[in-house]
């Protein structure tokens, strides 16, 4: 019989906690991206579990790419884990990662294809990736798996790649564990595709993954629509979060052309954020400025998704924090035609050339499309 999910996570924890002399080397990690959203977190756990219990039976350690303290902000992850009889304390984060020599490790990247931040030192040890972002070209062609293609959810690519593995693992597992795994896998597929209704995002592999996973559910009380709605409701409730927590909840950083860029994604729009503190709209900008300072950013950007009155909307804000950054933002304005940007509230909150807020009419463009444009503008500012 295969390990239960919880036993598997405990084994991964023990492998990391073992004294250096007792480690079985190399340690193989499966890691998602640093935004550590539902897709990244769940994909790492599911893929690591499948590979660990697959034919080779070698432990793959799923690593959540964020500090332990930040995991609590992912309330939707807590909800999804609970459904699989797990808690955030079952996951492993960067805070539990001991100081390891790169040569003692192997890395499978999920939901990104280039290591960032503190993990960058392991770059030479990447053995494969499954991702749905733009190919950064850092992973050699001969790696396997090397799957990089557009898809609503990276989890769908993981499932597509692992269907045979899944069946083999399921044959040796208790059915309740298979159902837990299917729930964990289904959550990001549904969330990332707005319950498979987002036309621009949803790809055939998302549909086939969702179908495959729903087919594993024997629990008659399980309804995918209700499951989706419950997770989405938790995800969108940011009323208890401070601005700083909102900014760091789904956050990514890049350095390009000597400038640092940070992009926060929020699940409530500027109407909400500007009025979160009643009657004092500057608080949003004050706190955003503080966040940019804390992260030592030259450009801070906020992207929002929302659906006021059932209409899906995207808002975008870009704020330059210095002369070089202002040049980059002006360049961005010139090359961002594809985003179909319209001044938000007639530019009422803008600071000429420096801080701009828009309604983004191109609803298909997420951070995956916006960040390359900003980076391009940072690289060639004139
Ligand atoms: Mn993703």
Boltz pocket constraint, residues with backbone or C-beta under 6 A from the ligand:
constraints:
  - pocket:
      binder: B
      contacts: [[A, 39], [A, 40], [A, 111], [A, 132], [A, 152], [A, 153], [A, 154]]
      max_distance: 6.0
